[in-house]
Amino acid sequence: MLLPRTQHTWLRCLAISTLLFTSNVVGDSLLQLSIGSTQSPSELSDRIEQRLQQAYQQLGYQPTFLPLPSERRLRLVRMQELDADLFRLCELNEEYPDILMIPAPLGDFTLKAYAMTAEILEHWQSNSSLIVVHIRGFKMAEQTDFAGKRLEVASLEQAFGLLQQGRADILLEDEPSAATFLASSAEWAESNWYASALYSLPVCHIISTHLQHLAEPLQQLLSQPNP
């Protein structure tokens, strides 16, 4: 039996409203959870966010990703004022016993040295006259030894800006974040940047100690092949 158009339209609207209501109820039933995220997003960080969102939702949580400075994110997780951090070097738990590392590598970070000329990159680590800049709290850079002066800033915009202005000689940054930042604006992309790879390290998800009950199930989910 064919329904009158007005009745068919009403039933369709009712079905859509019911679906939206059900979706909201399901979303509201998940426990809220805060995860510190990078202020220099990249394709890798986006993939990790998606993977963590799926994993936490399977465990009954709805994560909210908060872009914060690297050092602040780590401090807040250690103080249990932030539930988790998107990723850190997998070896970080050896230095900070008050965080929980999920031992399931989510990707690799390659640390690179960036400069305005290729000549500056030659033997730069032994050149004491150079100024080397990196983002404050970036552990890969902090653990890198060099003879020059270390300068810490809050953002990649500041760091690359210092190189362009000639106020710094070398920038240390992970490849995914630097590449995404330089591609974000023609102003940065048009400049001549030279880079030299130093080393690569895997990164893992970390959680605050009050979420210890999630450590094992998260490891099981994040250890599965990336969908």
C-alpha positions in Angstrom: 0.0 0.0 0.0 1.4 3.4 -1.0 1.3 6.0 1.8 0.3 9.6 1.1 3.2 11.8 0.4 2.7 13.9 3.6 2.6 10.7 5.7 5.6 9.2 4.0 7.6 12.4 4.6 6.5 12.5 8.2 7.6 8.9 8.8 11.0 9.6 7.1 11.6 12.6 9.4 10.7 10.5 12.4 13.2 7.8 11.4 16.0 10.3 10.9 15.2 12.0 14.2 15.2 8.6 16.0 18.6 7.7 14.4 20.1 11.1 15.5 18.7 10.7 19.0 20.1 7.1 19.3 23.6 8.3 18.1 23.6 11.1 20.6 22.6 8.7 23.4 25.4 6.3 22.4 27.9 9.2 22.3 26.7 10.6 25.7 27.1 7.1 27.3 30.8 7.1 26.6 33.1 8.3 29.4 34.9 11.5 28.5 38.7 11.5 28.4 41.3 14.2 27.6 44.4 13.6 25.4 47.1 16.1 24.9 48.0 16.5 21.2 50.7 18.3 19.2 50.5 21.9 18.1 52.4 20.9 15.0 50.0 18.4 13.4 51.2 16.1 10.6 49.9 13.1 8.6 51.4 10.8 11.3 49.8 12.6 14.2 46.4 12.6 12.4 46.7 8.8 11.9 47.5 8.3 15.5 44.6 10.4 16.7 42.2 8.3 14.5 43.7 5.1 15.8 43.5 6.2 19.5 39.9 7.4 19.0 38.8 4.0 17.7 40.7 2.1 20.5 39.2 4.3 23.3 35.7 4.1 21.9 35.9 0.3 21.9 36.8 0.5 25.6 33.8 2.8 26.3 35.6 6.2 26.3 35.2 9.3 24.1 38.6 11.1 23.8 38.9 14.8 23.3 42.3 15.9 21.7 43.7 19.1 23.1 46.6 20.8 21.2 49.1 21.9 23.9 52.8 22.7 24.1 54.9 19.5 24.3 56.4 20.2 27.8 53.1 21.2 29.2 51.4 18.1 27.9 53.9 15.9 29.7 53.7 17.8 32.9 49.9 17.7 33.0 49.9 13.9 32.4 52.4 13.4 35.2 50.3 15.6 37.5 47.2 13.5 36.5 45.5 16.7 35.2 45.5 15.3 31.7 44.4 11.7 31.1 46.9 10.9 28.3 49.3 12.2 25.7 49.1 11.5 22.0 52.6 10.1 21.6 56.1 10.2 23.1 59.3 8.4 22.5 58.8 4.8 23.6 61.8 5.0 25.8 60.5 7.9 27.8 59.1 5.8 30.7 62.7 5.0 31.7 63.1 8.7 32.5 59.6 9.3 34.0 58.4 6.4 36.2 55.2 8.4 37.0 53.7 7.9 33.6 52.4 4.7 31.9 53.8 3.9 28.4 51.7 1.7 26.2 54.4 -0.5 24.6 52.9 -0.6 21.1 54.9 1.6 18.6 52.6 3.8 16.6 55.1 5.1 14.1 58.7 6.4 13.8 60.0 9.9 14.2 63.1 10.9 12.2 64.9 13.8 13.8 66.4 16.2 11.2 68.6 19.3 11.3 67.3 22.1 9.1 69.3 25.1 7.8 69.2 27.8 5.2 72.4 26.6 3.4 73.9 23.2 2.9 77.3 24.4 4.1 76.0 25.1 7.7 74.9 21.5 8.0 78.5 20.3 7.5 79.9 19.2 10.9 77.4 21.4 12.6 77.4 19.3 15.8 81.1 20.2 16.5 80.8 23.9 15.5 80.6 25.9 18.8 79.7 29.1 17.0 76.3 28.0 15.8 72.9 28.7 17.5 70.7 25.6 17.5 67.0 26.1 18.0 64.2 23.6 18.8 60.7 23.5 20.4 60.8 23.5 24.2 60.1 20.1 25.6 60.9 18.2 22.4 62.8 15.2 23.9 64.6 14.0 20.7 66.2 17.5 20.3 66.9 17.8 24.0 68.8 14.5 24.0 70.9 15.5 21.0 74.4 16.7 21.8 76.2 19.5 20.0 78.8 22.1 20.7 76.8 25.2 19.8 74.3 27.3 21.8 70.9 25.8 22.5 67.8 28.0 22.0 64.3 26.8 22.9 61.1 28.3 21.5 57.4 27.7 21.7 56.5 26.9 18.1 57.7 25.9 14.7 56.7 29.3 13.4 59.1 30.9 15.8 61.9 28.4 15.1 61.8 28.7 11.3 61.4 32.4 11.6 64.7 32.6 13.5 66.4 30.7 10.7 65.0 33.1 8.1 66.1 36.1 10.1 69.6 34.8 10.6 69.1 34.7 14.3 69.6 30.9 14.5 71.7 28.6 12.3 70.2 25.1 12.8 66.7 23.9 13.6 66.1 20.4 15.1 62.6 19.0 14.4 60.9 15.7 13.5 60.4 15.2 9.8 56.6 14.8 9.8 55.9 18.0 11.7 58.4 20.1 9.8 57.2 18.9 6.4 53.6 19.6 7.3 54.4 23.0 8.7 56.5 24.1 5.6 53.7 22.9 3.3 51.1 24.9 5.1 52.1 28.3 3.6 53.7 29.5 0.4 55.8 31.8 2.5 57.6 28.9 4.1 57.5 26.5 1.2 59.2 28.9 -1.2 62.2 29.3 1.0 65.3 27.1 0.4 65.5 24.7 3.2 68.3 22.1 3.6 68.0 19.1 5.9 70.1 16.3 7.2 68.6 13.2 9.0 70.1 12.3 12.3 68.3 9.3 13.7 64.8 7.7 14.0 63.0 6.5 17.1 59.6 4.9 17.6 56.8 6.7 19.4 54.2 5.3 21.8 51.0 6.5 23.5 51.2 7.4 27.2 48.5 7.5 29.9 48.4 8.9 33.4 48.7 6.4 36.3 45.1 6.8 37.3 44.2 5.0 34.0 46.3 2.0 34.8 43.3 -0.3 34.3 43.3 0.7 30.6 47.0 -0.1 30.0 46.6 -3.8 29.1 43.5 -3.5 26.9 45.0 -0.5 25.1 48.2 -2.5 24.4 46.1 -5.3 23.0 44.2 -3.0 20.7 47.1 -0.8 19.6 49.3 -3.9 19.0 46.9 -5.1 16.3 47.8 -4.3 12.6 46.9 -0.8 11.6 43.6 -1.0 9.8 
